[in-house]
């Protein structure tokens, strides 16, 4: 297989009580695995695509053969987005941001509470399934944005520093249709150390 499901960096129940064990298991083992399986099927007859990273596939989406481009966009995006998602969460995490990301938030959004409100608002207003992001945009600015489905900001030339999954499968077992509550509680598991690493990559 060209692409593989990365293991969770913690146990299924490690993010309790904010994200429940059953959701984590279904989300990782079923949903993310399906994106990986579908992506592998899409690139099966294209050996050149098999040698690319998910980031390269999505960044260079226009060069992907048209007959598999939509499948690669949806499933390659799902693989790329979720691989980041597991890493930017951790047990015993959350709280106020530290390091360079804290400085960035202050400089660009005023303070952490204002940033959280802007981020959560974008996630709440994303119609249907999708993601909410903090990105370094293609012109070097730092912005909050949302994308539908499994679209990645990478396709627009942006670098995703952090993102939250607002597909219903990410929260429905615990929060039902209360997406805003899920977004609020998610900050309790945010891994600022990993986000600082991604910020360094973005720069």
C-alpha positions, 0 to 999 in steps of 0.5 A, a space after each residue: 500500500 502506498 499510504 497507511 493509517 498512522 497509529 493514534 499517538 495516545 489511547 482511545 480514551 486518552 481525551 476523555 471526557 472531552 472526546 469519548 473513547 467510542 468516537 475516537 475509535 470509530 473516527 480513527 479506525 473506520 473513517 480515517 482508514 476508509 480515506 486511506 483505503 480509497 486513496 490507495 485504490 485511486 492511485 493504484 494504476 498511477 505509480 508516480 502518484 504512489 510515490 508522493 506524500 499526501 501533502 504533495 498530492 493535495 498541493 499539486 492536485 491540478 496535476 493529478 489525472 482527471 479520472 481520479 482527481 476528485 477521489 484524491 481530493 476527497 480522500 487524500 484531503 481526509 488522510 492529510 487532515 486527519 493525520 494532522 488532527 490526531 497530532 495536534 491533540 493530546 491528553 493533559 493538554 489544552 489551556 492557554 497557548 504557549 511559545 510562538 503560537 501565543 505571540 502570534 495569536 496576541 499579535 494577530 487577534 488581540 488575545 486568546 479569547 478573541 481568537 477562540 471566539 473567531 475560530 469557534 464562530 467559523 466552525 459553527 457557521 461552516 455549513 454541513 461537513 468541513 473543517 475550521 483552520 488557522 492558516 498561514 495564507 499564501 501571502 504570509 498572513 495568519 487567518 482563520 478560515 473554514 473549508 467544506 468536506 475534506 478540502 485542505 487549505 493546502 489546495 489554495 496555497 495556505 499552510 494549515 497550522 491547526 484545524 478542528 474537524 466539524 464533521 458530525 462523526 467527530 462529535 455526534 455520539 457525545 454532543 449530538 447536534 451541539 457543534 458549538 459545545 464540541 468546539 468549546 470543549 475541544 480547546 481542552 485537548 489542544 496540543 500547543 507543543 505540536 502546534 508550535 512545531 507546525 508554526 515553525 514549519 509554516 514560517 
